[in-house]
Amino acid sequence: MSKKENEEILEMDKRIISRRMLAGELSEKDLQAALKKLPDVGDNVEEISLEESEIK
């Protein structure tokens, strides 16, 4: 898989990825390789909690 194809996969919606996999245009191996290249942004999360009275 070329770098360009790899970048295109990472920009796709999961429905498009599923459709391409069903059509044989994308393999599970290629998808997993592309996903492994994504950066870990877990440290950027901000936890929030809503009290029941705040939801209404």
C-alpha positions as CSV (number, residue, x, y, z in Angstrom):
1,M,0.0,0.0,0.0
2,S,1.4,3.4,-1.0
3,K,1.7,6.3,1.4
4,K,-1.0,8.2,-0.5
5,E,-3.4,5.2,-0.1
6,N,-2.6,5.0,3.6
7,E,-3.4,8.6,4.1
8,E,-6.7,8.2,2.2
9,I,-7.7,5.4,4.5
10,L,-7.1,7.4,7.6
11,E,-9.4,10.2,6.3
12,M,-12.3,7.9,5.5
13,D,-15.5,7.4,7.3
14,K,-16.0,3.9,8.8
15,R,-18.8,3.2,6.4
16,I,-16.5,3.9,3.4
17,I,-13.9,1.6,4.9
18,S,-16.4,-1.2,5.4
19,R,-17.6,-0.8,1.8
20,R,-14.1,-0.9,0.4
21,M,-13.3,-4.0,2.5
22,L,-16.4,-5.7,1.2
23,A,-15.5,-4.8,-2.4
24,G,-12.0,-6.2,-1.8
25,E,-10.3,-2.8,-2.4
26,L,-8.9,-2.8,1.1
27,S,-7.6,-5.6,3.3
28,E,-7.9,-6.0,7.0
29,K,-4.1,-6.1,7.1
30,D,-3.8,-2.7,5.3
31,L,-6.4,-1.2,7.6
32,Q,-4.7,-2.4,10.7
33,A,-1.3,-1.1,9.5
34,A,-2.9,2.3,8.8
35,L,-4.6,2.5,12.2
36,K,-1.3,1.6,14.0
37,K,0.2,4.8,12.5
38,L,-2.4,7.0,14.2
39,P,-1.1,9.1,17.1
40,D,-2.2,8.3,20.6
41,V,-4.2,11.4,21.7
42,G,-5.5,9.8,24.9
43,D,-3.7,12.4,27.0
44,N,-5.8,15.2,25.4
45,V,-9.1,14.1,26.9
46,E,-10.9,16.2,29.4
47,E,-13.3,14.4,31.7
48,I,-16.6,16.1,32.5
49,S,-19.5,15.0,34.7
50,L,-23.0,16.2,34.4
51,E,-25.3,16.2,37.4
52,E,-28.9,15.0,36.6
53,S,-30.2,18.5,37.3
54,E,-27.7,19.9,34.6
55,I,-29.0,17.6,31.9
56,K,-32.6,19.1,31.8
